[in-house]
């Protein structure tokens, strides 16, 4: 059972349509929407550790998700919100499915 204390924040994924041309031949920018994805818990990387998997990438946030969450691809734009507003926003650097949860590094 997932409790609100374990995952008090909400994860949103950025989705956008494709740009198109109007009747005058001018580009019309596609709308950008944020789709709610999952409950989560965001924590700031206070120790400034790096990811290490052959490559090194510095990350600012780690986001914990329920174990059955959908895999996030590298580069996916996400944001995390709580009742006070946006807590974190960025591109996925890594996704990992663990024994008890999933993690995303931004």
DSSP file (Angstrom, degrees, kcal/mol; ACC not computed):
  #  RESIDUE AA STRUCTURE BP1 BP2  ACC     N-H-->O    O-->H-N    N-H-->O    O-->H-N    TCO  KAPPA ALPHA  PHI   PSI    X-CA   Y-CA   Z-CA
    1    1 A X              0   0    0      0, 0.0     2,-0.5     0, 0.0     0, 0.0   0.000 360.0 360.0 360.0 132.0    0.0    0.0    0.0
    2    2 A X        -     0   0    0      4,-0.0     2,-0.3     3,-0.0    64,-0.0  -0.814 360.0-159.0 -95.0 124.7    1.3    3.4   -1.0
    3    3 A X     >  -     0   0    0     -2,-0.5     4,-1.9     1,-0.1     3,-0.3  -0.688  26.9-122.4-102.6 157.2    0.8    6.1    1.6
    4    4 A X  T  4 S+     0   0    0     -2,-0.3    -1,-0.1     1,-0.2    36,-0.1   0.774 113.3  58.1 -67.5 -24.6    0.7    9.8    1.1
    5    5 A X  T  4 S+     0   0    0      1,-0.2     3,-0.5     2,-0.1    -1,-0.2   0.859 107.3  46.6 -71.4 -34.5    3.6   10.1    3.7
    6    6 A X  T  4 S+     0   0    0     -3,-0.3     2,-0.3     1,-0.3    -2,-0.2   0.888 130.8  20.6 -73.1 -39.4    5.8    7.9    1.6
    7    7 A X  S  < S+     0   0    0     -4,-1.9    -1,-0.3     1,-0.1    34,-0.2  -0.691  71.6 157.9-130.4  78.0    5.0    9.7   -1.7
    8    8 A X        +     0   0    0     -3,-0.5     2,-0.2    -2,-0.3    33,-0.2   0.553  55.2  68.4 -82.9  -7.2    3.7   13.2   -0.8
    9    9 A X  E    S-A   40   0A   0     31,-2.8    31,-2.5    73,-0.1     2,-0.4  -0.578  74.2-125.2-109.6 171.1    4.5   14.8   -4.1
   10   10 A X  E     -AB  39  81A   0     71,-2.5    71,-2.4    29,-0.2     2,-0.4  -0.962  14.8-146.0-120.3 135.1    3.2   14.5   -7.7
   11   11 A X  E     -AB  38  80A   0     27,-3.3    26,-3.4    -2,-0.4    27,-1.2  -0.851  15.3-169.2-100.5 132.4    5.3   13.8  -10.8
   12   12 A X  E     -AB  36  79A   0     67,-2.9    67,-2.1    -2,-0.4     2,-0.4  -0.943   9.3-149.2-121.2 143.8    4.4   15.3  -14.2
   13   13 A X  E     -AB  35  78A   0     22,-2.8    22,-2.7    -2,-0.4     2,-0.4  -0.935  19.9-123.3-114.7 134.7    5.8   14.5  -17.6
   14   14 A X  E     +A   34   0A   0     63,-2.7     2,-0.4    -2,-0.4    63,-0.3  -0.595  32.6 177.5 -78.5 130.5    6.0   17.1  -20.4
   15   15 A X  E     +A   33   0A   0     18,-3.2    18,-3.3    -2,-0.4     2,-0.4  -0.998   2.6 179.0-133.5 138.7    4.2   16.2  -23.6
   16   16 A X  E     -A   32   0A   0     -2,-0.4    16,-0.2    16,-0.2     3,-0.1  -0.992  20.9-132.0-139.0 147.3    4.0   18.3  -26.7
   17   17 A X        -     0   0    0     14,-1.4     2,-0.4    -2,-0.4    13,-0.2  -0.055  42.7 -82.1 -78.3-170.8    2.4   17.8  -30.0
   18   18 A X        -     0   0    0     11,-0.1    13,-0.2     1,-0.1    -1,-0.1  -0.768  42.0-112.3 -98.5 144.3    4.1   18.6  -33.3
   19   19 A X        -     0   0    0     -2,-0.4     2,-0.3    11,-0.1    10,-0.2  -0.338  39.5-171.5 -68.0 155.3    4.3   22.1  -34.8
   20   20 A X  E     -G   28   0B   0      8,-1.9     8,-3.5     6,-0.1     2,-0.4  -0.849  23.6-103.1-141.2 175.9    2.4   22.7  -37.9
   21   21 A X  E     -G   27   0B   0     -2,-0.3     6,-0.2     6,-0.2     2,-0.1  -0.857  29.5-142.8-104.4 139.7    1.9   25.2  -40.7
   22   22 A X    >   -     0   0    0      4,-2.6     3,-1.8    -2,-0.4     6,-0.0  -0.254  42.5 -82.6 -88.2-174.2   -1.2   27.5  -40.8
   23   23 A X  T 3  S+     0   0    0      1,-0.3    -1,-0.1     2,-0.1    -2,-0.0   0.678 130.9  53.2 -65.5 -17.2   -3.0   28.6  -44.0
   24   24 A X  T 3  S-     0   0    0      2,-0.1    -1,-0.3     3,-0.0     3,-0.1   0.435 119.7-107.4 -94.0  -1.5   -0.4   31.4  -44.5
   25   25 A X  S <  S+     0   0    0     -3,-1.8     2,-0.3     1,-0.3    -2,-0.1   0.564  75.3 137.7  86.4   9.0    2.6   29.0  -44.2
   26   26 A X        -     0   0    0      1,-0.1    -4,-2.6    -5,-0.0    -1,-0.3  -0.641  59.5-106.7 -88.1 145.4    3.6   30.3  -40.8
   27   27 A X  E     -G   21   0B   0     -2,-0.3     2,-0.6    -6,-0.2    -6,-0.2  -0.491  25.8-155.8 -71.2 137.7    4.6   27.8  -38.1
   28   28 A X  E     -G   20   0B   0     -8,-3.5    -8,-1.9    -2,-0.2     2,-0.1  -0.972  20.3-128.7-113.4 116.4    2.2   27.2  -35.3
   29   29 A X        -     0   0    0     -2,-0.6   -11,-0.1   -10,-0.2     3,-0.1  -0.401  25.2-115.2 -68.0 138.4    3.9   26.0  -32.2
   30   30 A X        -     0   0    0    -13,-0.2     2,-0.1     1,-0.1   -11,-0.1  -0.346  33.9-100.9 -68.9 151.7    2.4   22.9  -30.6
   31   31 A X        -     0   0    0    -13,-0.2   -14,-1.4    -2,-0.0     2,-0.5  -0.473  30.6-140.3 -73.1 147.0    0.8   23.1  -27.2
   32   32 A X  E     -A   16   0A   0    -16,-0.2     2,-0.3    -2,-0.1   -16,-0.2  -0.947  23.1-177.3-112.3 125.0    2.9   21.9  -24.3
   33   33 A X  E     -A   15   0A   0    -18,-3.3   -18,-3.2    -2,-0.5     2,-0.6  -0.894  23.5-140.5-121.9 150.7    1.0   20.0  -21.6
   34   34 A X  E     -A   14   0A   0     -2,-0.3     2,-0.5   -20,-0.2   -20,-0.2  -0.952  21.4-159.0-109.0 112.9    2.1   18.5  -18.3
   35   35 A X  E     -A   13   0A   0    -22,-2.7   -22,-2.8    -2,-0.6     2,-0.2  -0.792  21.7-118.3 -94.8 130.2    0.5   15.1  -17.8
   36   36 A X  E     +A   12   0A   0     -2,-0.5   -24,-0.3   -24,-0.2     3,-0.1  -0.491  37.9 172.4 -67.2 132.1    0.3   13.8  -14.2
   37   37 A X  E     -     0   0A   0    -26,-3.4     2,-0.3     1,-0.3   -25,-0.2   0.816  46.5 -30.8-110.0 -46.5    2.3   10.6  -14.0
   38   38 A X  E     -A   11   0A   0    -27,-1.2   -27,-3.3    31,-0.1    -1,-0.3  -0.992  56.5 -88.9-167.5 162.1    2.6    9.3  -10.5
   39   39 A X  E     +A   10   0A   0     -2,-0.3    27,-0.6   -29,-0.2     2,-0.3  -0.603  57.7 161.0 -75.2 150.9    2.8   10.0   -6.8
   40   40 A X  E     -AC   9  65A   0    -31,-2.5   -31,-2.8    -2,-0.2     2,-0.4  -0.940  39.8-123.5-158.8 177.1    6.5   10.4   -5.8
   41   41 A X  E     - C   0  64A   0     23,-1.9    23,-3.0    -2,-0.3     2,-0.4  -0.973  24.4-157.3-135.0 121.7    9.0   11.8   -3.2
   42   42 A X  E     - C   0  63A   0     -2,-0.4     2,-0.4    21,-0.2    21,-0.2  -0.815  10.1-176.7-101.3 137.3   11.6   14.3   -4.3
   43   43 A X  E     - C   0  62A   0     19,-2.5    19,-2.6    -2,-0.4     2,-0.2  -0.997  25.2-122.0-132.3 140.0   14.8   14.8   -2.4
   44   44 A X  E     - C   0  61A   0     -2,-0.4     2,-1.6    17,-0.2    17,-0.3  -0.553  25.1-119.1 -78.8 141.9   17.6   17.3   -3.1
   45   45 A X    >   +     0   0    0     15,-3.0     3,-0.6    -2,-0.2    -1,-0.1  -0.643  42.5 168.2 -80.5  87.9   21.1   15.9   -3.7
   46   46 A X  T 3  S+     0   0    0     -2,-1.6    -1,-0.2     1,-0.2    15,-0.0   0.749  71.2  52.4 -77.3 -23.7   22.8   17.7   -0.8
   47   47 A X  T 3  S-     0   0    0     -3,-0.2    -1,-0.2     2,-0.0    -2,-0.1   0.494 100.5-131.4 -91.0  -3.5   26.0   15.8   -1.0
   48   48 A X    <   +     0   0    0     -3,-0.6     2,-0.1     1,-0.1    -2,-0.1   0.876  42.2 171.8  54.5  42.4   26.6   16.5   -4.7
   49   49 A X        -     0   0    0     10,-0.1    10,-0.9     9,-0.0     2,-0.3  -0.426  23.6-131.7 -75.0 158.2   27.3   12.9   -5.5
   50   50 A X  E     -H   58   0C   0      8,-0.2     2,-0.2    -2,-0.1     8,-0.2  -0.796  16.0-111.0-109.5 152.9   27.6   11.8   -9.2
   51   51 A X  E     -H   57   0C   0      6,-2.4     6,-0.8    -2,-0.3     2,-0.4  -0.573  32.1-161.5 -72.0 144.5   26.0    8.9  -11.1
   52   52 A X  E     +H   56   0C   0     -2,-0.2     4,-0.2     4,-0.2    -2,-0.0  -0.887  40.0 127.0-136.5 108.0   28.6    6.3  -12.0
   53   53 A X  S    S-     0   0    0      2,-1.7     3,-0.1    -2,-0.4    -1,-0.1  -0.344 102.0 -58.7-147.6  56.0   27.8    3.8  -14.8
   54   54 A X  S    S+     0   0    0      1,-0.1     2,-0.3     0, 0.0    -2,-0.0  -0.048 133.5  62.0  86.8 -34.0   30.7    4.1  -17.1
   55   55 A X  S    S-     0   0    0      2,-0.0    -2,-1.7     0, 0.0     2,-0.5  -0.875  78.8-136.8-119.1 155.6   29.7    7.8  -17.5
   56   56 A X  E     +H   52   0C   0     -2,-0.3     2,-0.4    -4,-0.2    -4,-0.2  -0.958  24.8 170.9-115.2 130.0   29.6   10.4  -14.8
   57   57 A X  E     -H   51   0C   0     -6,-0.8    -6,-2.4    -2,-0.5     2,-0.3  -0.987  27.5-134.0-138.6 126.7   26.7   12.9  -14.6
   58   58 A X  E     -H   50   0C   0     -2,-0.4     2,-0.3    -8,-0.2    -8,-0.2  -0.582  26.2-164.7 -77.0 140.1   26.1   15.3  -11.8
   59   59 A X        -     0   0    0    -10,-0.9     3,-0.1    -2,-0.3   -11,-0.1  -0.921  22.0-163.3-127.7 155.2   22.5   15.3  -10.6
   60   60 A X  S    S+     0   0    0     -2,-0.3   -15,-3.0     1,-0.2     2,-0.3   0.689  74.2  28.6-106.3 -26.5   20.5   17.8   -8.4
   61   61 A X  E     -C   44   0A   0    -17,-0.3    45,-2.6   -16,-0.1     2,-0.4  -0.976  55.1-156.5-138.9 148.2   17.4   15.7   -7.4
   62   62 A X  E     -CD  43 105A   0    -19,-2.6   -19,-2.5    -2,-0.3     2,-0.5  -0.995  15.4-159.5-122.1 135.0   16.5   12.1   -6.8
   63   63 A X  E     -CD  42 104A   0     41,-3.1    41,-2.2    -2,-0.4     2,-0.4  -0.959   3.7-151.8-119.4 126.1   12.8   11.1   -7.1
   64   64 A X  E     -CD  41 103A   0    -23,-3.0   -23,-1.9    -2,-0.5     2,-0.3  -0.818  18.6-179.7 -98.7 134.9   11.4    8.0   -5.6
   65   65 A X  E     -CD  40 102A   0     37,-2.8    37,-2.3    -2,-0.4   -25,-0.1  -0.856  37.4 -81.3-128.0 160.9    8.4    6.3   -7.2
   66   66 A X  E >   - D   0 101A   0    -27,-0.6     3,-1.8    -2,-0.3    35,-0.2  -0.283  47.2-110.2 -59.0 152.3    6.3    3.3   -6.5
   67   67 A X  T 3  S+     0   0    0     33,-0.5    34,-0.1     1,-0.3    -1,-0.1   0.787 114.9  56.0 -57.9 -32.2    7.8    0.0   -7.7
   68   68 A X  T 3  S+     0   0    0     34,-0.1    -1,-0.3     2,-0.0    -2,-0.1   0.223  80.0 133.4 -89.0  16.2    5.2   -0.5  -10.5
   69   69 A X    <   -     0   0    0     -3,-1.8     2,-0.2     1,-0.1   -31,-0.1  -0.263  64.5-101.1 -66.6 152.4    5.9    2.9  -12.1
   70   70 A X        -     0   0    0    -33,-0.1    -1,-0.1     1,-0.1     2,-0.1  -0.517  45.1-100.5 -72.8 139.2    6.4    3.2  -15.9
   71   71 A X        -     0   0    0     -2,-0.2     2,-0.5     1,-0.1    -1,-0.1  -0.362  31.8-141.4 -64.0 136.4   10.0    3.5  -17.0
   72   72 A X        -     0   0    0     -2,-0.1     2,-0.1    -3,-0.1     3,-0.1  -0.877  16.2-132.4-100.5 128.7   11.2    7.0  -17.8
   73   73 A X    >   -     0   0    0     -2,-0.5     3,-1.9     1,-0.1    19,-0.3  -0.451  33.8 -86.6 -79.0 152.3   13.5    7.3  -20.8
   74   74 A X  T 3  S+     0   0    0      1,-0.2    19,-0.2    -2,-0.1    -1,-0.1  -0.319 114.6  22.0 -54.6 132.9   16.7    9.4  -20.7
   75   75 A X  T 3  S+     0   0    0     17,-2.8    -1,-0.2     1,-0.3     2,-0.1   0.313  82.1 145.7  90.9  -8.4   16.0   13.0  -21.5
   76   76 A X    <   -     0   0    0     -3,-1.9    16,-2.2    16,-0.1     2,-0.5  -0.423  50.1-125.6 -62.8 132.7   12.3   13.0  -20.6
   77   77 A X  E     + E   0  91A   0    -63,-0.3   -63,-2.7    14,-0.2     2,-0.3  -0.707  41.0 165.1 -84.6 127.7   11.3   16.4  -19.2
   78   78 A X  E     -BE  13  90A   0     12,-2.9    12,-2.4    -2,-0.5     2,-0.3  -0.902  20.8-162.5-135.8 162.8    9.6   16.1  -15.8
   79   79 A X  E     -BE  12  89A   0    -67,-2.1   -67,-2.9    -2,-0.3     2,-0.4  -0.986  10.5-144.8-144.0 154.5    8.6   18.2  -12.9
   80   80 A X  E     -BE  11  88A   0      8,-2.8     7,-3.3    -2,-0.3     8,-1.4  -0.973  20.8-175.7-120.8 132.2    7.7   17.5   -9.3
   81   81 A X  E     -BE  10  86A   0    -71,-2.4   -71,-2.5    -2,-0.4     5,-0.2  -0.906  10.7-179.8-126.5 154.6    5.1   19.6   -7.4
   82   82 A X  E >   - E   0  85A   0      3,-2.5     3,-1.5    -2,-0.3   -73,-0.1  -0.680  57.4 -72.6-130.9-168.2    3.6   19.7   -4.0
   83   83 A X  T 3  S+     0   0    0      1,-0.3     3,-0.1    -2,-0.2   -74,-0.0   0.749 131.9  52.0 -62.1 -23.5    1.0   22.0   -2.4
   84   84 A X  T 3  S-     0   0    0      1,-0.3     2,-0.3     0, 0.0    -1,-0.3   0.541 118.5-101.4 -91.2  -8.0    3.4   24.9   -2.5
   85   85 A X  E <  S+E   82   0A   0     -3,-1.5    -3,-2.5     0, 0.0     2,-0.3  -0.914  73.8   5.4 127.0-154.0    4.3   24.6   -6.2
   86   86 A X  E     +E   81   0A   0     -2,-0.3    -5,-0.3    -5,-0.2     3,-0.1  -0.543  45.9 174.9 -76.1 126.9    7.2   23.2   -8.2
   87   87 A X  E     +     0   0A   0     -7,-3.3     2,-0.3     1,-0.4    -6,-0.2   0.768  69.6   0.9 -95.8 -36.3    9.9   21.4   -6.1
   88   88 A X  E     -E   80   0A   0     -8,-1.4    -8,-2.8     2,-0.0    -1,-0.4  -0.993  57.6-179.2-154.2 149.7   12.1   20.2   -9.0
   89   89 A X  E     +E   79   0A   0     -2,-0.3     2,-0.3   -10,-0.2   -10,-0.2  -0.970  31.0  93.0-152.6 138.0   12.2   20.4  -12.8
   90   90 A X  E     -E   78   0A   0    -12,-2.4   -12,-2.9    -2,-0.3     2,-0.4  -0.991  65.1 -55.4 169.5-167.8   14.6   18.9  -15.3
   91   91 A X  E     -E   77   0A   0     15,-0.3     2,-0.3    -2,-0.3   -14,-0.2  -0.803  54.5-103.3-104.5 143.8   15.5   16.0  -17.7
   92   92 A X        +     0   0    0    -16,-2.2   -17,-2.8    -2,-0.4    14,-0.2  -0.479  34.2 178.5 -66.6 124.9   15.8   12.4  -16.6
   93   93 A X        -     0   0    0     12,-3.4     2,-0.3     1,-0.4    -1,-0.2   0.714  69.4  -4.2 -94.9 -29.2   19.5   11.4  -16.3
   94   94 A X  E     -F  105   0A   0     11,-1.0    11,-2.2   -21,-0.1     2,-0.4  -0.969  54.8-156.8-163.5 147.1   18.8    7.9  -15.2
   95   95 A X  E     -F  104   0A   0     -2,-0.3     2,-0.4     9,-0.2     9,-0.2  -0.994  16.7-180.0-126.3 136.0   15.9    5.6  -14.2
   96   96 A X  E     -F  103   0A   0      7,-2.4     7,-2.8    -2,-0.4     2,-0.6  -0.999  19.8-148.8-139.5 136.7   16.4    2.5  -12.0
   97   97 A X  E     -F  102   0A   0     -2,-0.4     5,-0.2     5,-0.2     2,-0.1  -0.920  27.0-176.6-103.2 117.8   13.9   -0.1  -10.8
   98   98 A X        -     0   0    0      3,-3.2    -2,-0.0    -2,-0.6     0, 0.0  -0.306  42.2 -90.5-102.8-172.3   14.9   -1.4   -7.3
   99   99 A X  S    S+     0   0    0      1,-0.2     3,-0.1    -2,-0.1   -32,-0.1   0.854 122.8  18.4 -68.5 -36.8   13.5   -4.1   -5.0
  100  100 A X  S    S-     0   0    0      1,-0.2   -33,-0.5   -34,-0.0     2,-0.3   0.605 131.0  -4.1-113.0 -16.4   11.2   -1.7   -3.2
  101  101 A X  E     -D   66   0A   0    -35,-0.2    -3,-3.2   -34,-0.1     2,-0.3  -0.942  63.9-105.3-160.4 177.9   10.8    1.4   -5.4
  102  102 A X  E     -DF  65  97A   0    -37,-2.3   -37,-2.8    -2,-0.3     2,-0.4  -0.859  30.8-154.8-112.1 154.2   11.9    3.1   -8.6
  103  103 A X  E     -DF  64  96A   0     -7,-2.8    -7,-2.4    -2,-0.3     2,-0.4  -0.982   9.0-166.7-133.0 144.6   14.3    6.1   -8.8
  104  104 A X  E     -DF  63  95A   0    -41,-2.2   -41,-3.1    -2,-0.4     2,-0.5  -0.993  10.4-152.1-125.8 135.7   14.8    8.9  -11.2
  105  105 A X  E      DF  62  94A   0    -11,-2.2   -12,-3.4    -2,-0.4   -11,-1.0  -0.929 360.0 360.0-107.3 132.4   17.8   11.2  -11.1
  106  106 A X              0   0    0    -45,-2.6   -15,-0.3    -2,-0.5   -44,-0.1   0.324 360.0 360.0-115.3 360.0   17.5   14.8  -12.5
